[in-house]
Amino acid sequence: MRFLAALLFWLVTTVLLAVAIPATWAQQNVVSEDGYAALAAEAAKNPQLQEAMASELATQITALAADSGYELNNTGLVRGVTAAYTANAGFPDQFAQANRIAHRWMFTDSVRHDAGDENRWFVDIAPMLRDDSLRQTLGNLNLDVPDTLTVPITVPESSALRPGQLRTLATWGPIISIGACVLTGIFALLTLATARQRGKALAALGVSALLVGAAGWAGIEVARRYVDDALNNTTGDVRTVADVMVDTAEASLHHWLNLTLAAGGVLAIFGVLVSVLGGLRRSV
């Protein structure tokens, strides 16, 4: 009976760990606005994203200048200015701030929409256009940058997206991630307490972590195909930005899974050593 109970607790621990790792990662890096902003700041260090944002900012500056009666060369002066801006050390923080509106659109629906644009996902670039380095380099152009200047991430046909669509996840995400972690710890302790040999139980828990880490890597490969389909709802330079954001998120989750694999390997080896030492002690 003890063996069956320990086996049951181990299986439940493995399942809970498989929930806890991705749920905690998602809460820390996607559901949390601060975590999402930090992820965006990390992505903004990528040269591909910087080049794409420089192109988008140049397009917006040229349009604003045209509204003010100026004709600017999008591929010349303006493009050089925006490229220098996105390459400077302050750009990642400003890009992160700009992405907060996109997060609020999806997780809270606290962003005001223009008529007919309710089903489009936006990022606010106005703070970037008001940056001192851009204004100083462009000279004394009287560009009237609005308080909010949103650039659509998705095309209108992306009807699957709705403002506040993930509001429920924002509410329950912290509860699910914390609950899964707590329950994982409880059932891991129950596994150790029920098992006749602690060394084998430790090794089995290590195997659980190894299984979860390996399954996570496989799951990412499968999920990436669906993510790529979703990215087809983005257009132009924003598609490049979205690709880099997804790649950054994937690298972050891979890091978590690698830590899980490493912890599982250490725990499995430690469990085997405990079992061997216990066997030697009993044989003496």
Order of alpha helices (4+ residues) and beta strands (2+ residues): alpha-alpha-alpha-alpha-alpha-beta-alpha-alpha-beta-alpha-alpha-alpha
